[in-house]
Amino acid sequence: MKSTVESLSPTKVKLIVEVPFEELKPSLDAAYKSIAQQIQVPGFRKGKIPPQVIDQRVGRGPVLEEAINDALPKLYSQAVSDNQVKAIGRPEVDVTEFNDKESLQFSAEVEVRPEITLPDLEGLEAQVEDLAISDDEVDEQIEGLRQRFGSLNPVERAVQDKDFITLDLSASKDGEKVEEAQATGLSYQVGSGQLLDGLDEAVIGLSAGEKKTFVTQLVGGALKGDDVDVEVTVTAVKEQELPELDDEFAQTASEFDTAEELTADVRTRLERGKRLEQAGEARDAVLEKILTLVDVPVPEGLLTDELAARKENLEQQLGYSGMTMEQFLEGEEQSQDEFDEDLKKRSEDAIKAQFVLDLVAEQQELSVNDQELTEHIVRHAQRSGVSPDQFAQHAVENNLVPSLVSEVVRGKALAYLVENATVTDASGNTVELKTLQPDGTYADPEAEGADEASDAEAPVAEPAKA
């Protein structure tokens, strides 16, 4: 077999393949055997019909067609391997010439990974926001902890903001009750905005046993989005009593003896979380910086598939949340054209990032061991709400393991880029990332295995998804 490669663009090539007829013999024999099992000829047992009889009864053409269809995928794969073509996606194959008992010639146009040149990876610079913990953030966390240990006490007064109330709801449309929009005994905190628009304004000022009607839109059901009349009846009013922030509360709500120690721990935990957020910003900033320095052509077919996948995923999410595309765009303050352009840009950047990270992984000879793959599967399973065994079985059955391996390798490549870049905050301070652990603490750089743990598990190790 002879094959040559013609470059059509930076992301597409054309393979031209010439195959001597004798190399088709295994596929031709298989075709005769297959057809012999499908037909019946008097005087011959099923499956034992000679080729010349099949040619007479069925014709040579169908046999050759089946043989060529069987051989083409193998011949194409061999041509790709022989010419070291980095093919992606499905090829467009065209049989250009076929002479029975002489030769077969076909062409295959296929998209390929573009050839890209990386800059000096150790010279990358990126900037992130300062790590700052405000007193308001600490107070908010403390307030949340106090609410967890608070008590609800009935009150004999009208409803006020932040009260906890029990209520009944009854919706009607043009005087007719909406059966799926009736509810009794609902618990609700005034001001949370978790039920219906206009509910908070309607209940404030009502006492237990009083009712009020207001107009709103339903968020689900057959009348979703329609204006309906909703009658709300308050049946109970309670206010939350919060414990004082003192040493006694600290001992009750935590392992600390004093309120000062508890507050200091809250600040420390917030700082750890901010470090992880900052690490995520560093990851994005470094990747964005390198994409501005590298020319990465994007294959059209790959971009089309990526856009389709992202749109389908968004439609599913909107469906689960009961939101229309129009409502989503309104919330994003975007027109359809602006959204489409933004989605295309993000899709292109994600594909470019994959190409860059794959090349970095190849140059740095990064690989994945069983433990790293297992940990990645466990994280996927947790996000999917299934057991690791279930997710692993699903991955094997759907041939997703190579994709999972690629995700881990790209994560390690991104970690390599970030750790070898100079990342500073807005104030000019260097951001330490090499020893940052998944819990936001820093590993002892002198400790054995600290660097390995950082590379395998650090929060900068998850690349952007294409």
Solvent accessible surface area in square Angstrom, and as a share of the most:
residue,aa,sasa,rsa
1,M,47,0.21
2,K,149,0.63
3,S,28,0.18
4,T,84,0.49
5,V,63,0.36
6,E,83,0.37
7,S,86,0.56
8,L,75,0.37
9,S,47,0.30
10,P,94,0.59
11,T,15,0.09
12,K,59,0.25
13,V,17,0.10
14,K,56,0.24
15,L,0,0.00
16,I,57,0.29
17,V,1,0.00
18,E,83,0.37
19,V,1,0.00
20,P,49,0.31
21,F,27,0.11
22,E,123,0.55
23,E,76,0.34
24,L,4,0.02
25,K,118,0.50
26,P,97,0.61
27,S,8,0.05
28,L,18,0.09
29,D,66,0.34
30,A,52,0.40
31,A,2,0.01
32,Y,20,0.08
33,K,140,0.59
34,S,38,0.25
35,I,13,0.07
36,A,2,0.02
37,Q,92,0.41
38,Q,122,0.54
39,I,41,0.21
40,Q,151,0.67
41,V,9,0.05
42,P,108,0.68
43,G,84,0.81
44,F,85,0.35
45,R,180,0.66
46,K,118,0.50
47,G,19,0.18
48,K,129,0.55
49,I,10,0.05
50,P,36,0.22
51,P,64,0.40
52,Q,112,0.50
53,V,21,0.12
54,I,0,0.00
55,D,44,0.23
56,Q,148,0.66
57,R,146,0.53
58,V,53,0.30
59,G,21,0.20
60,R,59,0.22
61,G,44,0.43
62,P,63,0.40
63,V,0,0.00
64,L,20,0.10
65,E,108,0.48
66,E,60,0.27
67,A,2,0.02
68,I,19,0.10
69,N,90,0.46
70,D,55,0.29
71,A,5,0.04
72,L,25,0.12
73,P,81,0.51
74,K,127,0.54
75,L,14,0.07
76,Y,30,0.11
77,S,65,0.42
78,Q,83,0.37
79,A,0,0.00
80,V,25,0.14
81,S,79,0.51
82,D,86,0.45
83,N,46,0.23
84,Q,159,0.71
85,V,19,0.11
86,K,101,0.43
87,A,37,0.28
88,I,29,0.15
89,G,65,0.62
90,R,227,0.83
91,P,41,0.26
92,E,118,0.53
93,V,62,0.36
94,D,84,0.43
95,V,62,0.36
96,T,72,0.42
97,E,85,0.38
98,F,58,0.24
99,N,55,0.28
100,D,56,0.29
101,K,147,0.62
102,E,115,0.51
103,S,39,0.25
104,L,0,0.00
105,Q,50,0.22
106,F,1,0.00
107,S,9,0.06
108,A,0,0.00
109,E,51,0.23
110,V,2,0.01
111,E,29,0.13
112,V,13,0.08
113,R,75,0.27
114,P,11,0.07
115,E,151,0.68
116,I,26,0.13
117,T,118,0.68
118,L,26,0.13
119,P,42,0.27
120,D,104,0.54
121,L,17,0.08
122,E,120,0.54
123,G,50,0.48
124,L,5,0.03
125,E,110,0.49
126,A,14,0.11
127,Q,116,0.51
128,V,10,0.06
129,E,118,0.53
130,D,63,0.32
131,L,58,0.29
132,A,67,0.52
133,I,33,0.17
134,S,50,0.32
135,D,94,0.49
136,D,110,0.57
137,E,52,0.23
138,V,4,0.02
139,D,86,0.44
140,E,120,0.54
141,Q,90,0.40
142,I,10,0.05
143,E,60,0.27
144,G,31,0.30
145,L,26,0.13
146,R,51,0.19
147,Q,81,0.36
148,R,183,0.67
149,F,83,0.35
150,G,24,0.23
151,S,56,0.36
152,L,82,0.41
153,N,52,0.27
154,P,105,0.66
155,V,31,0.18
156,E,181,0.81
157,R,69,0.25
158,A,35,0.27
159,V,3,0.02
160,Q,97,0.43
161,D,78,0.40
162,K,125,0.53
163,D,6,0.03
164,F,53,0.22
165,I,4,0.02
166,T,40,0.23
167,L,0,0.00
168,D,40,0.21
169,L,18,0.09
170,S,30,0.19
171,A,2,0.02
172,S,26,0.17
173,K,66,0.28
174,D,129,0.67
175,G,69,0.67
176,E,125,0.56
177,K,136,0.58
178,V,10,0.06
179,E,136,0.61
180,E,107,0.48
181,A,23,0.18
182,Q,63,0.28
183,A,32,0.25
184,T,112,0.65
185,G,50,0.48
186,L,57,0.28
187,S,100,0.65
188,Y,11,0.04
189,Q,53,0.24
190,V,0,0.00
191,G,39,0.37
192,S,46,0.29
193,G,57,0.55
194,Q,146,0.65
195,L,64,0.32
196,L,29,0.14
197,D,124,0.64
198,G,32,0.31
199,L,0,0.00
200,D,28,0.14
201,E,126,0.57
202,A,4,0.03
203,V,0,0.00
204,I,83,0.42
205,G,47,0.45
206,L,21,0.11
207,S,38,0.25
208,A,59,0.46
209,G,57,0.55
210,E,81,0.36
211,K,117,0.50
212,K,95,0.40
213,T,79,0.46
214,F,26,0.11
215,V,97,0.56
216,T,8,0.05
217,Q,99,0.44
218,L,15,0.07
219,V,111,0.64
220,G,34,0.33
221,G,52,0.50
222,A,98,0.76
223,L,48,0.24
224,K,74,0.31
225,G,33,0.32
226,D,55,0.28
227,D,79,0.41
228,V,4,0.02
229,D,59,0.30
230,V,1,0.01
231,E,67,0.30
232,V,0,0.00
233,T,26,0.15
234,V,0,0.00
235,T,66,0.38
236,A,32,0.25
237,V,6,0.03
238,K,73,0.31
239,E,71,0.32
240,Q,51,0.23
241,E,106,0.47
242,L,46,0.23
243,P,39,0.25
244,E,126,0.56
245,L,73,0.37
246,D,59,0.31
247,D,67,0.35
248,E,130,0.58
249,F,10,0.04
250,A,0,0.00
251,Q,105,0.47
252,T,90,0.52
253,A,21,0.16
254,S,30,0.19
255,E,133,0.59
256,F,46,0.19
257,D,93,0.48
258,T,46,0.27
259,A,16,0.13
260,E,143,0.64
261,E,78,0.35
262,L,6,0.03
263,T,42,0.24
264,A,56,0.43
265,D,30,0.15
266,V,17,0.10
267,R,88,0.32
268,T,56,0.33
269,R,139,0.51
270,L,33,0.17
271,E,59,0.27
272,R,82,0.30
273,G,30,0.29
274,K,46,0.20
275,R,50,0.18
276,L,51,0.26
277,E,103,0.46
278,Q,18,0.08
279,A,0,0.00
280,G,17,0.17
281,E,72,0.32
282,A,0,0.00
283,R,53,0.19
284,D,67,0.35
285,A,23,0.18
286,V,0,0.00
287,L,11,0.06
288,E,116,0.52
289,K,75,0.32
290,I,0,0.00
291,L,30,0.15
292,T,99,0.57
293,L,91,0.45
294,V,13,0.07
295,D,122,0.63
296,V,6,0.03
297,P,39,0.24
298,V,30,0.17
299,P,0,0.00
300,E,141,0.63
301,G,31,0.30
302,L,54,0.27
303,L,20,0.10
304,T,86,0.50
305,D,93,0.48
306,E,22,0.10
307,L,36,0.18
308,A,60,0.46
309,A,57,0.44
310,R,51,0.19
311,K,85,0.36
312,E,101,0.45
313,N,78,0.40
314,L,28,0.14
315,E,114,0.51
316,Q,90,0.40
317,Q,99,0.44
318,L,16,0.08
319,G,57,0.55
320,Y,187,0.71
321,S,76,0.49
322,G,29,0.28
323,M,80,0.36
324,T,59,0.34
325,M,50,0.22
326,E,128,0.57
327,Q,87,0.39
328,F,40,0.17
329,L,18,0.09
330,E,136,0.61
331,G,64,0.62
332,E,94,0.42
333,E,155,0.69
334,Q,53,0.24
335,S,55,0.36
336,Q,81,0.36
337,D,114,0.59
338,E,96,0.43
339,F,8,0.03
340,D,51,0.26
341,E,116,0.52
342,D,54,0.28
343,L,8,0.04
344,K,84,0.35
345,K,110,0.47
346,R,100,0.36
347,S,0,0.00
348,E,41,0.18
349,D,40,0.21
350,A,5,0.04
351,I,3,0.01
352,K,52,0.22
353,A,3,0.02
354,Q,41,0.18
355,F,13,0.05
356,V,0,0.00
357,L,1,0.01
358,D,34,0.18
359,L,32,0.16
360,V,0,0.00
361,A,6,0.04
362,E,110,0.49
363,Q,99,0.44
364,Q,67,0.30
365,E,152,0.68
366,L,47,0.23
367,S,77,0.50
368,V,36,0.21
369,N,83,0.43
370,D,120,0.62
371,Q,121,0.54
372,E,22,0.10
373,L,32,0.16
374,T,78,0.46
375,E,46,0.21
376,H,3,0.01
377,I,23,0.12
378,V,46,0.26
379,R,79,0.29
380,H,29,0.13
381,A,0,0.00
382,Q,131,0.58
383,R,144,0.53
384,S,66,0.43
385,G,68,0.66
386,V,62,0.36
387,S,49,0.31
388,P,59,0.37
389,D,118,0.61
390,Q,108,0.48
391,F,25,0.10
392,A,32,0.25
393,Q,111,0.49
394,H,90,0.40
395,A,1,0.00
396,V,104,0.60
397,E,122,0.55
398,N,76,0.39
399,N,115,0.59
400,L,65,0.32
401,V,48,0.28
402,P,79,0.50
403,S,56,0.36
404,L,9,0.04
405,V,49,0.28
406,S,39,0.25
407,E,32,0.15
408,V,15,0.08
409,V,24,0.14
410,R,32,0.12
411,G,1,0.01
412,K,37,0.16
413,A,0,0.00
414,L,0,0.00
415,A,1,0.01
416,Y,56,0.21
417,L,0,0.00
418,V,1,0.01
419,E,25,0.11
420,N,40,0.20
421,A,16,0.12
422,T,68,0.40
423,V,4,0.02
424,T,32,0.19
425,D,14,0.07
426,A,59,0.45
427,S,77,0.49
428,G,52,0.50
429,N,87,0.45
430,T,106,0.62
431,V,20,0.12
432,E,79,0.35
433,L,10,0.05
434,K,102,0.43
435,T,16,0.09
436,L,3,0.02
437,Q,30,0.13
438,P,65,0.41
439,D,84,0.43
440,G,0,0.00
441,T,37,0.21
442,Y,98,0.37
443,A,21,0.16
444,D,81,0.42
445,P,91,0.57
446,E,153,0.69
447,A,49,0.38
448,E,178,0.80
449,G,34,0.32
450,A,7,0.06
451,D,82,0.42
452,E,118,0.53
453,A,36,0.28
454,S,1,0.01
455,D,57,0.30
456,A,30,0.24
457,E,71,0.32
458,A,3,0.03
459,P,37,0.23
460,V,1,0.01
461,A,15,0.11
462,E,49,0.22
463,P,11,0.07
464,A,46,0.36
465,K,99,0.42
466,A,37,0.28
